[in-house]
Amino acid sequence: MFVAHLAAGDATSYALTGDGKLYSWGKGKFGALGLDIEDDEDPEGDVWKARVIKAFGATAVVTVSAGYQHVAALTKGNRIYLWGRNNHGQLGLTEENDGQTKLVAPYVGEPAELKMRKQESIMKIVCGHSHTNALIEVTRPDMRTEITGESCSEWSAKQSEKAPR
């Protein structure tokens, strides 16, 4: 197995292989390992041997970044997935409830997709302690392109204000 990229969070580690498989191991607090949990396993349990993150299936991961207790991965199809701690909105995963935007949960134990508009393309994604930033290329209707950098929590809030996809 050829390891193309490594990332590390708070007592967690991630290895991305040359064929796009993503492995994780370490402390599972707040679901930061992103593993498919068996019925008898603790979703926040520790794993000391690298295990593949099955949620991606045959889809290749091209890059991964780890924050304190959250992770972001970008796939070959330009889809962004996030998981782990979400207490500060660092995953950018929200839902509408009674006209208000709220966090989906204080943590997400398996990779969840952050929806993109088709004219937007992620160029780079990085995680910090309690935030996630993305460098986004936007193709405008007049075919001009614009590069913008936003945190995932800000970007997600703007998505809910825009027209439907």
C-alpha positions as CSV (number, residue, x, y, z in Angstrom):
1,M,0.0,0.0,0.0
2,F,1.4,3.4,-1.1
3,V,0.5,6.2,1.3
4,A,0.2,9.5,-0.6
5,H,-0.9,11.8,2.3
6,L,-1.0,11.8,6.1
7,A,-3.1,14.0,8.4
8,A,-3.3,14.2,12.2
9,G,-5.8,15.6,14.6
10,D,-6.1,15.4,18.4
11,A,-4.8,11.8,19.0
12,T,-6.2,10.8,15.6
13,S,-4.3,9.9,12.4
14,Y,-5.4,9.5,8.8
15,A,-3.6,7.9,5.8
16,L,-4.7,8.4,2.2
17,T,-3.4,5.8,-0.1
18,G,-2.4,6.3,-3.7
19,D,-5.6,4.6,-4.9
20,G,-7.8,7.0,-2.9
21,K,-8.7,4.8,0.1
22,L,-8.7,6.7,3.5
23,Y,-7.7,5.0,6.7
24,S,-8.1,6.3,10.3
25,W,-6.9,5.2,13.7
26,G,-6.6,6.7,17.2
27,K,-9.1,8.2,19.7
28,G,-12.6,8.1,18.4
29,K,-14.0,10.9,20.5
30,F,-16.8,12.8,18.8
31,G,-16.7,10.4,15.9
32,A,-13.5,11.8,14.6
33,L,-12.4,8.5,13.0
34,G,-15.4,8.5,10.6
35,L,-15.6,4.7,10.8
36,D,-18.7,2.6,10.0
37,I,-19.6,1.4,13.5
38,E,-20.8,-2.1,14.1
39,D,-23.9,-2.6,16.4
40,D,-21.8,-3.6,19.3
41,E,-19.1,-0.9,18.9
42,D,-19.0,2.5,20.6
43,P,-19.2,5.3,18.0
44,E,-16.6,7.2,20.1
45,G,-14.4,4.2,20.7
46,D,-10.7,4.1,20.2
47,V,-9.1,2.2,17.3
48,W,-5.4,1.5,17.4
49,K,-5.1,-0.3,14.1
50,A,-5.7,1.5,10.8
51,R,-9.2,0.8,9.4
52,V,-10.5,2.0,6.0
53,I,-13.4,4.5,6.2
54,K,-16.0,2.6,4.3
55,A,-18.4,5.5,3.7
56,F,-16.6,6.5,0.5
57,G,-17.1,3.1,-1.1
58,A,-15.5,3.1,-4.5
59,T,-15.2,6.9,-4.6
60,A,-11.6,8.0,-4.4
61,V,-10.5,10.6,-1.8
62,V,-8.0,13.0,-3.2
63,T,-7.1,15.0,0.0
64,V,-7.8,15.0,3.7
65,S,-7.3,17.6,6.4
66,A,-7.7,17.1,10.2
67,G,-8.6,19.7,12.8
68,Y,-8.7,19.3,16.5
69,Q,-11.5,16.7,16.6
70,H,-13.0,17.0,13.1
71,V,-12.0,16.1,9.5
72,A,-12.6,17.1,6.0
73,A,-12.1,15.0,2.8
74,L,-12.4,16.0,-0.8
75,T,-13.3,13.2,-3.3
76,K,-12.3,12.9,-7.0
77,G,-15.9,14.0,-7.9
78,N,-15.2,17.3,-6.2
79,R,-17.5,16.5,-3.3
80,I,-16.5,17.5,0.2
81,Y,-17.3,15.3,3.3
82,L,-16.9,16.3,6.9
83,W,-17.2,14.5,10.2
84,G,-16.3,14.7,13.9
85,R,-17.0,17.5,16.3
86,N,-19.4,20.2,15.2
87,N,-19.9,22.3,18.4
88,H,-18.7,25.5,16.7
89,G,-20.2,24.7,13.3
90,Q,-16.8,23.7,12.0
91,L,-18.4,21.1,9.7
92,G,-20.7,23.6,8.1
93,L,-23.5,21.0,8.3
94,T,-26.8,22.7,9.1
95,E,-30.5,22.2,8.7
96,E,-33.5,24.5,8.5
97,N,-35.9,24.2,11.4
98,D,-38.8,26.6,12.0
99,G,-37.1,29.2,9.8
100,Q,-33.9,29.0,11.7
101,T,-30.6,27.5,10.6
102,K,-29.2,25.1,13.2
103,L,-26.3,22.7,13.5
104,V,-27.3,19.1,12.5
105,A,-25.7,17.7,15.7
106,P,-22.8,18.5,18.1
107,Y,-20.9,15.7,16.3
108,V,-21.2,13.6,13.2
109,G,-19.7,10.1,13.4
110,E,-19.5,9.2,9.7
111,P,-18.6,11.3,6.7
112,A,-21.5,13.6,5.6
113,E,-21.5,15.5,2.4
114,L,-21.5,19.3,2.4
115,K,-23.7,20.2,-0.7
116,M,-22.1,22.3,-3.4
117,R,-23.7,24.2,-6.2
118,K,-22.6,22.9,-9.6
119,Q,-20.8,26.2,-10.6
120,E,-18.6,25.9,-7.5
121,S,-15.5,23.8,-7.3
122,I,-13.3,23.2,-4.2
123,M,-9.7,23.9,-4.8
124,K,-8.3,23.3,-1.3
125,I,-9.7,22.4,2.1
126,V,-8.0,22.8,5.4
127,C,-9.0,22.3,9.0
128,G,-7.9,24.3,12.0
129,H,-8.6,23.8,15.7
130,S,-12.3,24.6,15.6
131,H,-12.9,25.7,12.0
132,T,-12.7,24.5,8.4
133,N,-11.7,26.7,5.5
134,A,-12.2,26.1,1.8
135,L,-10.7,27.8,-1.3
136,I,-13.6,27.8,-3.8
137,E,-13.6,28.6,-7.5
138,V,-16.9,30.0,-8.7
139,T,-17.9,30.1,-12.3
140,R,-20.3,32.9,-12.9
141,P,-23.1,33.0,-15.5
142,D,-21.0,35.3,-17.7
143,M,-18.3,32.6,-17.5
144,R,-16.0,34.7,-15.4
145,T,-14.3,32.8,-12.6
146,E,-13.8,34.0,-9.1
147,I,-11.7,32.5,-6.3
148,T,-13.0,33.0,-2.8
149,G,-12.0,31.6,0.6
150,E,-14.6,31.0,3.2
151,S,-15.1,29.0,6.4
152,C,-17.4,26.1,6.0
153,S,-19.9,27.4,8.6
154,E,-20.1,30.8,6.7
155,W,-20.3,29.1,3.3
156,S,-23.1,26.8,4.5
157,A,-25.1,29.7,5.9
158,K,-24.8,31.5,2.6
159,Q,-26.0,28.4,0.7
160,S,-29.3,28.4,2.6
161,E,-29.9,32.0,1.6
162,K,-29.3,31.4,-2.1
163,A,-31.7,30.1,-4.7
164,P,-32.4,26.4,-4.8
165,R,-29.9,24.2,-6.7
